[in-house]
Amino acid sequence: MNLRILGVYREVEFSPGKVSADRAIMDAVLAHLRATGAQTSVTEAASFVTAPPAAAELVLAMCQGAPALSRLAANAETGALVINSALAIRNCYRDLLGSGLTNARVPAPEGAVVQTGQPFDLRPLRTLDLAAPMYVKRGDLHALGADDVQRVEGLEQLEAILLRFARRGIDRAYVQQEVSGAVVKFYGVGTGADYFSAIAPEGFRLSDGLQRELKRAGGVAAAALGLEVWGGDAVFGADGFAIVDFNDWPSFERVREAAASAIARRCLTLLRGHPTVALQGK
C-alpha cells in the first residue's frame, strides 16, 4: 500500500524565535520519507485540530498545545503511529519532566513544582538549598519568553518571582537548584539513542567518555519519557554532569541534515513493526 505520512508543525506561540528552524526540520524529515515513495503532507496545529486531514499511517508531531495533543491521541487510538506520542510530549511539560528525569535515575538537579500564589507552600522544596542559587521556570511548557526562566538567590527573591508568575496567570512554577559549569546541548533519535550529537561551548572539551555517558543518560531519559525524537541541555561541572532540560522534538538547527535522515530511518523501522501498518516492498 502507499504509505501516507502527515506532519504537524509546532504552534507559533510555542516556538519563540524558532519558527523557521522548527519547520525546517519537519520539512527535511518529510523530504527523506517522500524519497522512499511515501505520500506526505503537512499542516498547522490549529488546522489539525479544527479540520483534521485525511487519515495517515504515520503522524509526525511537533505540536504541544492541549487541543493538538488530544487529536494526536485520537489518531493513535485509530491505529496511526504517532511520533512523538501525545503522552511523550505531555511528559515534557515542566510539571512532569522533573519527576520523569528523577524516576529515570539520570543525573539531574534537585527540583520540584510549587504553586505560585500566596500563601506560599514551599514544603515540596525541602530537598533544595533555598539559600543557594535556583532557577524558577514556568511550570507548564518550556520557556516562551525571557521572563519564563528566572535565576534567584535566597528565599526573598524566590517568593518575589513566584508572586510575579502568579500575577501573569502562571499558577505553577518549577524550582530547580542551579548547577554551575559548561552547558552542552545534545540531540537524539530513538529510545536507544540510535542517533546522538552533542555540541559543547567554545573552550570546553567534551571527551569521548563523557559523550558516551551523556548519550547513555539521554537514551535512558528518552525511553522513560516515551520520546523518539528529543534533545536537551546538560551542565558539566567538576563532579560530572546534570541534565537540566529535556525537550520533545527540538529544531536540530546545527545538525539538521544528519538528524532528519536519522529520524526518517527511525520512522521506517518503527513502521515495520507497527501492528496496523503493512509496509509492502519497503
RACOR-V117079 format. One line per field, one symbol per residue. ss: DSSP state (H for helix, E for strand, C for the rest). psi: psi as a letter, one per 40 degrees, with the letter a starting at -180 (. if undefined). A space follows every 10 residues. Layout:
# RACOR-V117079
ss=???
psi=???
This chain:
# RACOR-V117079
ss=CCCEEEEECC CHHHCCCCHH HHHHHHHHHH HHHHCCCCEE EEECHHHHHH CCCCCCCEEE ECCCCHHHHH HHHHHHHCCC EEECCHHHHH CCCHHHHHHH HHHCCCCCCC EEEEECCCCC CCHHHCCCCC CCEEEEEECC CCCCCHHHEE EEEHHHHHHH HHHHHHHCCC CEEEEEECCC CEEEEEEEEC CCCCEEEEEC CCCCCCCHHH HHHHHHHHHH HHHHHCCCEE EEEEEEECCE EEEEEEEECC CCHHHHHHHH HHHHHHHHHH HHCCCCCCCC CC
psi=ihhhhhihii hdeefheedd dddddddddd ddddeeeihi iiiidddddd ghiiiidhhh heieiddddd dddddddeei hhhiiddddd eeideddddd dddefihiii iihiieiihh hedeedeihe eiiihhiiec iiheideehh hihidddddd dddddddeeh eiihhhhihi ahhhhiiihi eefdhhhhhi ihehhhiddd dddddddddd ddddeehdhi iahihhadea ihheihihga efdefddddd dddddddddd ddehdehhgh e.
